[in-house]
Amino acid sequence: MKPVLLIIEDDEGIRSQLKWALASDYEVVEAGDRPGALSAFRQRNPLLVLLDLGLPPHPTEPVEGMALLTDLSAASPDAKVIVVSGQGEKKNALQAIGAGAYDFLCKPVDLDELKVILKRSGHVALLEREYRQMQQHLPAGTFEGMMGTSLAMQEVFSAIRKVATTDAPVLVLGASGTGKEMAALAIHRRGSRKEGPFVVINCGAIPENLLESELFGHEKGAFTGAHIQRRGRIETATGGTLFLDEVGELPSALQVKLLRFLQDQVIERVGGRSTIQVDTRVIAATNSDLKRATEESRFREDLFYRLAVVVIRIPPLRGRASDIHLLAHAFLQRFAGECGKPKLKFSPAALDALRAYDWPGNVRELENHIQRAVIMAEGSFVRPEDMELPGLGVVTPPRALKEARESLERELVESALHRHQGNISRAATDLGISRPTLYDLMDKLGLKPEKPVVEE
């Protein structure tokens, strides 16, 4: 599904031009005044908003647009509002940012620049929206939207708690889909900068000729199309956190400039002659081997050590197998609720299939397959074929009654222990059995809780 983009502009011609330019990437909704914009906003809950400050009944003044910006910010903290206006005075830009705008552009708009800003804004908005949705369905073992009761993830959570209280640069390592962005967001939310902005930039997704301006900003007239002065992402993140995703893709020339910023906390905009003091924390992430890249002279060694003051390694999903069922049940609960199937459960064979699969795409792949399974499932249970796991095929269900009974008992006991965080008394009550019987079952099934046994 395309992200919903609400364009609020009183000039119908400009609205049509923007819709034509952006309709291939977004589901565009239009509004020409404040009442229409509020109605569309409540009905469609857009991820992104382009807002013209000059709206009727005062199209030559920013008053109506500023009032609408305040309304939108109060209605949904998730949506990112980019102000696009002919009201280009600095005081209006500062007032708009202070009222909750994510960014500010002056007319005439450079479409390439607008598309980059929308893509970046949408990425951050989606990350924050998913975080809030996860927070609403927190099972045991959840930490700042991340889930895991395994020892490997508990060590990650512990490292985040420690480093969040400092301003030290952090390098988050992990394969694609492990949750590096969630770890960076957790560090930000746990630290003293949590009230400041969390700014994300993917160093591998932005063309090299635009990346320097995106990071460091530019002065008016610095290059063709630089109609106004613009702050870069480093400057925008002042007082907060800058998350450099895929930092290993950073070009050599920009590595030098980033190193200087990390050393001195100063930057120079493209085309600028003066230095600007910046107070921004940096968290970087990569799925590549930066150490090897330094040995091959593809990444500066001095920059590596500046970024890697603290290194946090996010384990692959196959390295924390005990978390697979926890994550799968959390995703099932969320997607089943969204699809109107709240009573949907995993069959024992489906749980066996989850455990047997290697998960090369990690948590992101697990989430994808559970979402598909919820859509495809018929009846009360998710079956292995509903998940369509590559190369695994359909898991043959246990042939003997004893095997089937043990498989079901194992799942019920594991689920109860997870739900009650290892509390034996509560798990036994949930299962409708006595504590001694639960202990006997655990012993028979070879279940040893990772956490210490808790009794009441």
C-alpha positions as CSV (number, residue, x, y, z in Angstrom):
1,M,0.0,0.0,0.0
2,K,1.2,3.5,-0.8
3,P,1.6,6.0,2.1
4,V,-1.2,8.6,2.3
5,L,0.0,12.1,1.5
6,L,-2.3,15.1,2.2
7,I,-1.6,18.2,0.0
8,I,-3.1,21.4,1.5
9,E,-2.9,24.1,-1.1
10,D,-5.4,26.8,-2.1
11,D,-4.1,27.1,-5.6
12,E,-5.7,24.3,-7.6
13,G,-3.1,24.4,-10.4
14,I,-0.2,23.8,-7.9
15,R,-2.2,21.0,-6.2
16,S,-2.6,19.3,-9.6
17,Q,1.1,19.7,-10.4
18,L,2.1,18.2,-7.1
19,K,-0.4,15.4,-7.4
20,W,0.9,14.5,-10.9
21,A,4.5,14.5,-9.7
22,L,3.9,12.4,-6.5
23,A,0.9,10.1,-7.3
24,S,3.2,7.2,-8.4
25,D,4.7,7.0,-4.9
26,Y,1.8,8.2,-2.7
27,E,-1.9,8.0,-2.3
28,V,-2.6,11.7,-2.7
29,V,-5.5,13.4,-0.9
30,E,-6.2,17.1,-1.6
31,A,-7.6,20.0,0.4
32,G,-7.8,23.7,-0.4
33,D,-8.7,25.2,3.0
34,R,-8.5,24.6,6.8
35,P,-12.0,22.9,7.3
36,G,-11.4,20.6,4.3
37,A,-7.9,19.8,5.5
38,L,-9.1,18.8,9.0
39,S,-11.8,16.7,7.6
40,A,-9.5,14.8,5.2
41,F,-6.9,14.5,7.9
42,R,-9.3,12.8,10.4
43,Q,-10.8,10.5,7.7
44,R,-7.5,9.4,6.0
45,N,-4.9,9.6,8.9
46,P,-2.1,10.5,6.4
47,L,1.5,9.7,7.1
48,L,2.7,12.9,5.4
49,V,1.3,16.4,4.9
50,L,2.4,19.2,2.5
51,L,1.0,22.4,4.0
52,D,0.7,25.8,2.3
53,L,0.7,28.5,5.0
54,G,-1.2,31.0,2.9
55,L,-4.8,29.7,3.1
56,P,-8.2,31.4,2.8
57,P,-9.6,33.6,4.2
58,H,-6.2,35.2,4.5
59,P,-4.2,33.7,1.5
60,T,-1.5,36.4,1.7
61,E,-0.8,35.8,5.4
62,P,0.6,32.7,7.3
63,V,-2.0,33.0,10.1
64,E,-4.5,30.3,8.8
65,G,-1.7,27.9,7.9
66,M,0.0,28.3,11.3
67,A,-3.3,27.6,13.1
68,L,-3.9,24.5,10.9
69,L,-0.4,23.3,11.7
70,T,-1.1,23.5,15.4
71,D,-4.4,21.5,14.9
72,L,-2.6,18.8,12.9
73,S,0.2,18.4,15.4
74,A,-2.3,18.0,18.2
75,A,-4.4,15.5,16.2
76,S,-1.6,13.1,15.4
77,P,2.0,13.1,16.6
78,D,2.8,10.5,14.0
79,A,2.2,12.5,10.8
80,K,5.1,14.6,9.4
81,V,4.1,18.0,8.2
82,I,6.3,19.7,5.6
83,V,5.4,23.3,5.1
84,V,5.6,24.5,1.5
85,S,4.8,28.2,1.1
86,G,5.6,31.4,-0.6
87,Q,5.7,32.9,2.9
88,G,9.5,32.4,3.0
89,E,10.6,34.8,5.7
90,K,12.9,33.3,8.3
91,K,10.5,34.1,11.2
92,N,7.7,32.0,9.5
93,A,10.1,29.1,9.0
94,L,11.2,29.2,12.7
95,Q,7.6,29.5,13.9
96,A,6.5,26.6,11.7
97,I,9.2,24.3,13.0
98,G,8.4,25.4,16.6
99,A,4.7,24.6,16.0
100,G,5.5,21.0,14.9
101,A,6.5,21.1,11.3
102,Y,9.1,18.5,10.3
103,D,10.6,20.7,7.5
104,F,10.1,23.9,5.6
105,L,10.4,24.6,1.8
106,C,9.8,27.8,-0.1
107,K,8.1,28.1,-3.5
108,P,9.0,27.4,-6.2
109,V,9.7,23.8,-5.0
110,D,12.5,21.7,-6.4
111,L,10.7,18.4,-7.0
112,D,13.8,16.2,-6.6
113,E,14.5,17.8,-3.3
114,L,10.9,17.5,-2.2
115,K,10.8,13.8,-3.1
116,V,14.0,13.1,-1.0
117,I,12.4,15.0,2.0
118,L,9.2,13.1,1.7
119,K,10.9,9.8,1.5
120,R,13.0,10.5,4.5
121,S,10.1,12.0,6.5
122,G,7.9,9.0,5.6
123,H,10.5,6.6,6.8
124,V,10.7,8.3,10.2
125,A,6.9,8.6,10.5
126,L,6.5,5.0,9.7
127,L,9.1,3.9,12.2
128,E,7.5,6.0,15.0
129,R,3.9,4.8,14.1
130,E,5.1,1.2,14.2
131,Y,6.7,1.9,17.6
132,R,3.5,3.3,19.0
133,Q,1.5,0.3,17.7
134,M,4.0,-2.1,19.2
135,Q,3.7,-0.3,22.6
136,Q,0.0,-0.9,22.6
137,H,0.5,-4.7,22.5
138,L,3.5,-5.3,24.7
139,P,4.0,-8.9,25.8
140,A,6.4,-10.0,28.4
141,G,10.0,-9.5,27.3
142,T,9.4,-6.2,25.6
143,F,11.8,-3.3,25.9
144,E,11.1,0.0,24.1
145,G,9.2,-1.8,21.4
146,M,11.9,-4.5,21.0
147,M,11.0,-8.0,22.1
148,G,13.2,-10.8,23.4
149,T,13.6,-12.9,26.6
150,S,16.7,-14.7,25.3
151,L,20.0,-14.0,27.0
152,A,21.4,-12.4,23.8
153,M,18.6,-9.8,23.7
154,Q,18.8,-9.2,27.4
155,E,22.4,-8.2,26.9
156,V,21.4,-5.8,24.1
157,F,18.8,-4.2,26.4
158,S,21.3,-3.9,29.1
159,A,23.8,-2.2,26.8
160,I,21.1,0.2,25.6
161,R,20.3,1.2,29.1
162,K,23.9,1.9,29.9
163,V,24.8,3.9,26.8
164,A,21.5,5.9,26.7
165,T,22.6,7.9,29.7
166,T,25.7,9.2,27.9
167,D,26.2,11.2,24.7
168,A,28.9,8.8,23.4
169,P,28.6,7.8,19.7
170,V,27.2,4.3,19.2
171,L,27.7,1.9,16.3
172,V,24.9,-0.6,16.0
173,L,25.8,-3.8,14.0
174,G,23.5,-6.4,12.7
175,A,22.2,-8.2,9.7
176,S,19.3,-6.6,7.7
177,G,16.0,-7.0,9.5
178,T,17.3,-7.5,13.0
179,G,16.0,-4.2,14.3
180,K,19.0,-1.8,14.2
181,E,16.7,1.3,13.8
182,M,14.6,0.2,16.8
183,A,17.8,-0.1,18.9
184,A,18.8,3.4,17.9
185,L,15.3,4.8,18.7
186,A,15.4,3.0,22.1
187,I,18.8,4.7,22.9
188,H,17.3,8.0,22.0
189,R,14.1,7.5,24.0
190,R,16.0,6.3,27.1
191,G,18.4,9.3,27.1
192,S,18.4,12.9,28.2
193,R,17.8,14.0,24.5
194,K,14.4,12.2,24.3
195,E,12.5,15.5,24.0
196,G,14.7,16.5,21.0
197,P,14.4,15.3,17.4
198,F,15.3,11.8,16.2
199,V,16.5,12.4,12.7
200,V,17.1,9.4,10.3
201,I,19.2,9.4,7.1
202,N,20.0,6.4,5.0
203,C,23.5,6.9,3.6
204,G,23.0,4.3,1.0
205,A,19.6,5.4,-0.3
206,I,20.4,9.1,-1.3
207,P,22.4,9.9,-4.4
208,E,25.9,11.0,-3.7
209,N,25.4,14.4,-5.2
210,L,22.5,15.1,-2.8
211,L,23.9,13.4,0.3
212,E,26.4,16.2,1.3
213,S,23.6,18.8,1.2
214,E,21.3,16.5,3.1
215,L,23.8,16.0,5.9
216,F,25.4,19.4,6.1
217,G,22.9,21.8,4.5
218,H,23.7,24.5,1.9
219,E,23.7,28.2,1.4
220,K,21.6,30.0,-1.1
221,G,23.2,29.9,-4.5
222,A,25.7,27.1,-3.5
223,F,24.7,25.1,-6.6
224,T,22.0,25.1,-9.3
225,G,18.6,24.8,-7.7
226,A,19.8,26.1,-4.3
227,H,17.2,28.9,-4.2
228,I,17.3,29.3,-0.4
229,Q,19.5,28.5,2.6
230,R,18.8,25.1,4.0
231,R,19.8,23.4,7.2
232,G,21.2,19.8,6.9
233,R,20.1,16.8,8.9
234,I,23.0,17.2,11.4
235,E,21.9,20.7,12.1
236,T,18.2,19.8,12.3
237,A,19.0,17.1,14.9
238,T,20.5,19.7,17.3
239,G,19.5,18.9,20.8
240,G,18.5,15.4,19.7
241,T,19.9,12.3,17.9
242,L,21.1,11.8,14.3
243,F,20.8,8.2,13.1
244,L,23.1,7.4,10.2
245,D,21.8,4.1,8.7
246,E,24.1,2.1,6.4
247,V,27.0,4.4,7.3
248,G,29.4,2.0,5.5
249,E,28.0,3.5,2.2
250,L,29.2,7.0,3.1
251,P,31.5,8.3,0.2
252,S,35.1,9.0,1.1
253,A,34.8,12.8,0.9
254,L,31.9,12.9,3.3
255,Q,33.7,10.6,5.7
256,V,36.3,13.4,6.2
257,K,33.6,16.0,6.9
258,L,31.7,13.7,9.2
259,L,35.0,13.0,11.1
260,R,35.5,16.7,11.6
261,F,32.0,17.1,13.0
262,L,32.5,14.2,15.4
263,Q,35.8,15.7,16.6
264,D,34.9,19.3,16.9
265,Q,31.0,19.4,16.9
266,V,31.1,22.0,14.1
267,I,30.0,21.9,10.5
268,E,30.1,24.0,7.3
269,R,27.1,24.2,5.0
270,V,27.8,23.5,1.3
271,G,28.9,26.9,-0.2
272,G,29.4,28.4,3.3
273,R,32.5,30.0,4.7
274,S,31.7,30.0,8.4
275,T,31.6,27.2,10.9
276,I,28.4,26.3,12.8
277,Q,28.5,24.9,16.3
278,V,26.1,21.9,16.6
279,D,25.0,19.8,19.6
280,T,23.9,16.5,18.0
281,R,24.4,13.0,19.2
282,V,25.3,10.4,16.5
283,I,24.2,6.8,16.3
284,A,25.4,4.9,13.3
285,A,24.4,1.4,12.0
286,T,25.5,-1.0,9.3
287,N,25.1,-4.6,8.2
288,S,28.5,-4.6,6.5
289,D,31.9,-5.4,8.0
290,L,33.4,-2.0,8.7
291,K,36.6,-3.4,10.2
292,R,37.3,-5.2,6.9
293,A,36.3,-2.0,5.0
294,T,39.0,-0.1,7.0
295,E,41.6,-2.7,6.1
296,E,40.7,-2.4,2.4
297,S,40.8,1.4,2.7
298,R,37.1,1.8,1.8
299,F,36.3,3.3,5.2
300,R,38.5,5.6,7.3
301,E,40.0,3.9,10.3
302,D,39.9,7.1,12.4
303,L,36.2,7.6,11.6
304,F,35.5,4.0,12.5
305,Y,36.9,4.5,16.0
306,R,35.1,7.8,16.4
307,L,31.8,6.1,15.6
308,A,32.5,2.9,17.5
309,V,33.0,4.3,21.0
310,V,30.3,1.8,22.0
311,V,29.4,-1.1,19.8
312,I,26.0,-2.9,20.1
313,R,25.6,-6.1,18.1
314,I,22.0,-7.1,17.4
315,P,21.9,-10.9,17.1
316,P,20.3,-12.6,14.1
317,L,16.9,-14.3,14.8
318,R,18.4,-17.8,14.3
319,G,20.8,-16.9,17.2
320,R,18.0,-16.4,19.6
321,A,15.6,-19.2,18.7
322,S,13.8,-19.0,22.0
323,D,12.4,-15.5,21.0
324,I,10.8,-16.8,17.7
325,H,7.6,-17.9,19.3
326,L,7.4,-14.7,21.4
327,L,7.7,-12.5,18.4
328,A,5.4,-14.7,16.3
329,H,2.6,-14.5,18.9
330,A,3.0,-10.7,19.2
331,F,2.8,-10.3,15.4
332,L,-0.1,-12.7,15.2
333,Q,-2.0,-10.7,17.9
334,R,-1.5,-7.4,16.1
335,F,-2.3,-8.6,12.5
336,A,-5.2,-10.8,13.6
337,G,-6.7,-7.8,15.4
338,E,-6.3,-5.7,12.3
339,C,-7.9,-8.3,10.0
340,G,-10.8,-9.0,12.3
341,K,-9.6,-12.5,13.3
342,P,-8.9,-12.0,17.1
343,K,-9.2,-15.7,18.0
344,L,-6.7,-16.9,15.4
345,K,-4.0,-19.2,16.8
346,F,-1.0,-21.2,15.6
347,S,-1.4,-24.9,15.0
348,P,1.2,-27.1,16.7
349,A,2.6,-27.9,13.2
350,A,2.9,-24.2,12.4
351,L,4.9,-23.6,15.6
352,D,7.2,-26.5,14.6
353,A,7.7,-24.9,11.2
354,L,8.6,-21.6,12.8
355,R,11.1,-23.3,15.0
356,A,12.6,-25.3,12.1
357,Y,13.1,-22.4,9.6
358,D,16.4,-20.5,9.6
359,W,15.0,-16.9,9.2
360,P,17.7,-15.3,6.9
361,G,15.6,-12.1,6.8
362,N,15.4,-12.0,10.6
363,V,12.6,-10.3,12.5
364,R,11.4,-8.4,9.4
365,E,11.0,-11.6,7.5
366,L,9.1,-13.2,10.4
367,E,6.8,-10.3,10.5
368,N,6.1,-10.5,6.8
369,H,5.3,-14.2,6.9
370,I,3.0,-13.9,9.9
371,Q,1.1,-11.0,8.2
372,R,0.7,-13.2,5.1
373,A,-0.4,-16.2,7.2
374,V,-3.2,-14.1,9.0
375,I,-4.6,-13.0,5.6
376,M,-4.5,-16.6,4.1
377,A,-5.6,-18.5,7.2
378,E,-9.0,-20.2,7.1
379,G,-10.7,-21.3,10.3
380,S,-9.2,-20.8,13.8
381,F,-5.6,-21.9,13.2
382,V,-2.6,-20.8,11.2
383,R,-1.2,-23.7,9.3
384,P,2.4,-24.1,8.0
385,E,1.2,-23.6,4.4
386,D,-0.4,-20.3,5.3
387,M,3.1,-18.9,6.1
388,E,4.7,-20.1,2.9
389,L,8.2,-20.4,4.3
390,P,10.7,-20.8,1.4
391,G,12.3,-24.2,1.1
392,L,10.6,-25.7,4.1
393,G,7.4,-27.0,2.5
394,V,4.6,-28.2,4.6
395,V,5.6,-29.6,7.9
396,T,4.2,-33.1,8.3
397,P,2.0,-33.2,11.4
398,P,2.9,-35.8,14.1
399,R,1.7,-39.2,13.1
400,A,1.2,-40.7,16.5
401,L,-1.3,-39.5,19.1
402,K,1.5,-39.4,21.7
403,E,3.6,-37.1,19.5
404,A,0.6,-34.8,18.9
405,R,-0.3,-34.6,22.5
406,E,3.3,-33.8,23.6
407,S,3.6,-31.1,20.9
408,L,0.4,-29.4,22.0
409,E,1.4,-29.7,25.7
410,R,4.8,-28.2,25.0
411,E,3.2,-25.2,23.2
412,L,0.6,-24.6,25.9
413,V,3.2,-24.7,28.7
414,E,5.7,-22.5,26.9
415,S,3.0,-19.9,26.1
416,A,1.8,-19.9,29.7
417,L,5.3,-19.4,31.1
418,H,6.0,-16.6,28.6
419,R,2.8,-14.8,29.4
420,H,3.5,-14.9,33.1
421,Q,7.2,-14.3,32.9
422,G,8.2,-17.6,34.5
423,N,5.8,-17.3,37.4
424,I,4.9,-21.0,38.1
425,S,1.8,-20.4,40.2
426,R,0.2,-18.1,37.7
427,A,1.1,-20.3,34.7
428,A,-0.4,-23.3,36.5
429,T,-3.6,-21.5,37.3
430,D,-3.8,-20.3,33.7
431,L,-3.4,-23.9,32.5
432,G,-5.9,-25.2,35.1
433,I,-3.5,-27.6,36.7
434,S,-1.5,-27.7,40.0
435,R,2.0,-26.5,40.5
436,P,3.4,-30.1,41.0
437,T,1.6,-31.2,37.8
438,L,3.2,-28.3,35.9
439,Y,6.6,-29.2,37.3
440,D,6.1,-32.8,36.2
441,L,5.0,-31.6,32.7
442,M,8.1,-29.4,32.4
443,D,10.4,-32.2,33.4
444,K,8.7,-34.6,31.0
445,L,9.0,-32.1,28.1
446,G,12.6,-31.1,29.0
447,L,11.6,-27.5,29.5
448,K,14.0,-25.3,31.5
449,P,12.9,-21.6,31.7
450,E,15.7,-19.1,30.9
451,K,14.6,-17.0,33.8
452,P,14.7,-18.2,37.4
453,V,11.5,-20.0,38.4
454,V,9.2,-17.7,40.3
455,E,6.6,-19.0,42.8
456,E,4.1,-17.3,45.0
